[in-house]
């Protein structure tokens, strides 16, 4: 009967010289305390997510590197995106930069609207009541219901056959 050879332990590694972690340096950026470069917020709708930056400017809106008219060609989507800015009277005085993904075009437009409203609220907290009355700060909770096993869809059952 063959005997099992004892397993050898791996050779111990030589301990590296212990050194202290490098001190983290924080770079200070000189900026006036009352002016911020931009105001950022995130908006969501279904599976769409929109990240928005509001900056002082002339009213340009870019979405994923394209103009708003190129990205949202339908007028309904464009009015949905600009409605919070129009409501508070900031349409021509703020530039908006949007990064959006997920969902469909309509959901992306509504997620962008949600994000712009949240960024406006961060910019000026007095706008909260106006935006809230219009319903722009509420995240629309409706999402697609999952399909269940044994069914053809979320709730659709297979056709019943009597015979």
C-alpha distance (Angstrom), angle and dihedral (degrees) to the residues before:
residue distance angle dihedral
X1 . . .
X2 3.78 . .
X3 3.75 115.6 .
X4 3.71 122.7 -137.4
X5 3.74 115.9 -113.1
X6 3.80 112.5 -127.5
X7 3.77 113.2 -104.1
X8 3.75 114.8 -109.0
X9 3.75 118.1 -129.4
X10 3.79 113.6 -124.8
X11 3.75 113.6 -102.7
X12 3.77 112.3 -93.4
X13 3.75 113.3 -107.0
X14 3.74 115.7 -121.2
X15 3.78 109.5 -105.8
X16 3.75 113.0 -108.3
X17 3.72 115.7 -125.4
X18 3.76 105.9 -87.8
X19 3.72 112.6 -122.3
X20 3.73 133.1 179.4
X21 3.78 117.6 -103.7
X22 3.76 113.3 -101.7
X23 3.77 113.9 -96.9
X24 3.78 111.3 -105.8
X25 3.72 113.3 -119.1
X26 3.75 121.0 -149.4
X27 3.75 117.2 -151.5
X28 3.76 113.8 -139.5
X29 3.77 116.0 -141.8
X30 3.77 115.9 -150.8
X31 3.81 108.8 -130.3
X32 3.73 133.7 145.5
X33 3.79 108.2 -98.7
X34 3.81 97.0 -128.4
X35 3.82 98.9 48.6
X36 3.81 120.1 68.7
X37 3.81 122.6 -165.0
X38 3.82 94.2 -130.8
X39 3.79 144.2 -20.1
X40 3.81 116.2 -124.5
X41 3.80 132.3 -162.6
X42 3.80 140.8 160.6
X43 3.81 125.3 -130.4
X44 3.80 129.3 -171.1
X45 3.81 138.8 -165.4
X46 3.82 123.7 172.0
X47 3.83 102.0 -41.4
X48 3.82 95.5 -26.1
X49 3.80 120.1 107.8
X50 3.80 125.1 -168.0
X51 3.81 125.2 -169.0
X52 3.80 112.2 -161.9
X53 3.80 135.5 -168.5
X54 3.80 120.5 -166.4
X55 3.81 116.8 -157.9
X56 3.79 132.6 171.4
X57 3.80 108.1 -95.7
X58 3.78 145.8 107.6
X59 3.80 102.1 -60.5
X60 3.83 102.3 -84.0
X61 3.80 115.1 155.6
X62 3.81 119.2 -162.6
X63 3.80 122.7 -175.1
X64 3.82 118.1 -167.0
X65 3.82 90.5 -23.0
X66 3.83 94.9 -49.6
X67 3.78 131.0 96.0
X68 3.78 116.3 -95.9
X69 3.83 90.5 -111.8
X70 3.80 91.2 55.8
X71 3.81 96.1 45.1
X72 3.82 97.2 39.6
X73 3.84 103.2 32.1
X74 3.82 95.1 171.1
X75 3.82 116.0 86.5
X76 3.82 90.6 -137.5
X77 3.82 90.5 61.0
X78 3.81 91.9 45.6
X79 3.81 92.8 51.7
X80 3.80 89.7 46.7
X81 3.81 90.8 54.4
X82 3.81 96.0 45.3
X83 3.82 98.0 39.5
X84 3.86 96.8 95.0
X85 3.81 90.8 49.4
X86 3.81 92.6 47.7
X87 3.82 91.2 46.9
X88 3.81 93.2 57.0
X89 3.82 94.4 36.7
X90 3.82 96.6 -115.1
X91 3.83 99.3 115.1
X92 3.83 96.3 113.6
X93 3.82 98.8 32.7
X94 3.83 102.3 56.7
X95 3.78 132.2 61.9
X96 3.81 114.7 -146.4
X97 3.80 125.5 -154.0
X98 3.82 115.6 -169.7
X99 3.80 132.7 -171.3
X100 3.78 110.5 -171.8
X101 3.79 135.8 170.6
X102 3.79 141.3 160.4
X103 3.79 128.8 45.9
X104 3.77 125.4 38.7
X105 3.78 131.0 -53.3
X106 3.81 94.0 -92.4
X107 3.80 92.3 50.0
X108 3.81 90.1 48.0
X109 3.81 90.3 52.2
X110 3.80 91.9 51.1
X111 3.82 91.8 44.6
X112 3.81 87.9 52.3
X113 3.81 90.2 50.7
X114 3.82 89.6 51.2
X115 3.81 91.9 49.1
X116 3.82 93.9 47.8
X117 3.81 90.5 50.6
X118 3.81 91.0 50.4
X119 3.80 91.9 48.3
X120 3.82 90.8 49.6
X121 3.79 88.8 52.0
X122 3.81 90.4 51.9
X123 3.80 89.8 48.0
X124 3.81 94.4 51.1
X125 3.81 119.7 8.4
X126 3.83 91.4 -161.9
X127 3.83 89.0 71.3
X128 3.81 90.9 64.2
X129 3.82 96.6 91.3
X130 3.82 92.5 48.3
X131 3.80 93.4 48.8
X132 3.79 92.7 42.8
X133 3.84 93.1 53.1
X134 3.81 89.3 52.7
X135 3.83 89.8 50.9
X136 3.81 95.7 -121.2
X137 3.81 96.4 125.7
X138 3.82 94.8 54.7
X139 3.79 114.8 96.0
X140 3.80 107.3 -134.3
X141 3.83 101.8 -122.7
X142 3.82 97.1 -163.7
X143 3.78 112.5 117.9
X144 3.79 135.1 164.0
X145 3.81 112.9 -80.9
X146 3.78 115.7 -124.9
X147 3.80 123.2 -110.0
X148 3.80 114.1 -105.0
X149 3.80 125.3 -142.4
X150 3.79 115.0 -102.5
X151 3.80 90.6 29.8
X152 3.78 131.8 87.8
X153 3.80 93.5 -130.9
X154 3.78 138.7 -8.3
X155 3.81 91.7 -55.0
X156 3.82 106.3 -8.6
X157 3.81 109.9 114.8
X158 3.81 123.8 -155.0
X159 3.80 113.6 -90.3
X160 3.80 112.9 -84.3
X161 3.80 116.1 -123.1
X162 3.81 118.3 -161.4
X163 3.81 94.4 -165.9
